[in-house]
Amino acid sequence: MNRVLKPEILSDADECGRLGILPGSLLFAVFGKPIAHSKSPLMQNAALARLAAAGGEDSEKYARAKYFAFEVDPGKLGETLELFFEKGFCGINLTIPHKELAMGCVSELDASARAASACNTLARAGAGWKGYNTDGFGLERAIGDNFGRSFDGADAVIIGAGGAARGAAFHICTPKNGAPNAFPAGRARSLTLANRSADRLEKLSADLRAAGFENSAYSLCDENFLKSVKPGSIIINATSVGLREGDAPVADFSSLPGGCVFFDMPYADARPTSSVAAARAAGIPAAGGISMLVWQGAKSLSIWTGKDAEFLARAMFEAVGNCETPKGGAA
């Protein structure tokens, strides 16, 4: 578990000194509520240490770099971001419940965040923060690492309609390098959405259509949802359902057609989530969200430092003790 800090600590000079929150240091943080479970400080600090050990003119700078976990109330996100900017923080990661809220707190948006209407990464830009979304990059790499699959021409299914689901959906559909849509759903052959909340589901579905990406949307309770899943689909859970011990799986995996794979964005320490366990029991290849967490985090640190995401990811995978390793990454 992380030491969870509150933003108010930045007004305590003595405590900041003990933590290494010092002027001139490279400072980074993740905001969330809750946040104690996050592996981001572990893996980001490991990557920063790897940069320091690599030598070169930047080694001393990275030796003083720190990454912290802060519990931030959603109603105070804007003022907290202003405070961290004033205190010289170089980059911020955002997790639940801040990804969509941050859209109104930044001065500039990268295309990845603009398309998804959600930010998970903020970098200093002029007099304010610039928002990015690295979730799609992380998801793409995780699907490749775990299943050897790509979203190009795939039948994709996303369960959820929050910030993580939005980032995934727009990444899955958006053709690479400005290419035209290859299919009605963009680069994917088809996209199916499912969610418990109708309002969020309808908004995500409508926003995708407005961007030129056809999709089908179902209530998660609709029996026609599972019947609509095509053989060989890439199924993604972008909700927290199934994360806590005792949770029911997000879907009835025994009724899915052949050839499907299941990726669960949540992750749990030392055990598969209930959804991953249920999928595997039904004979469906399944993986949890650690690999996505690493890749999106490596992309964030690459944005902040200009360093290669492949190199950074290798240090992060080693830190989280995951058996999956990035393919083609630097040693």
Summary of the structure (lengths in Angstrom):
residues: 331
radius of gyration: 19.7
end to end distance: 28.3
largest distance: 59.9
contacts: 1155
relative contact order: 0.12
helix: 42%
strand: 18%
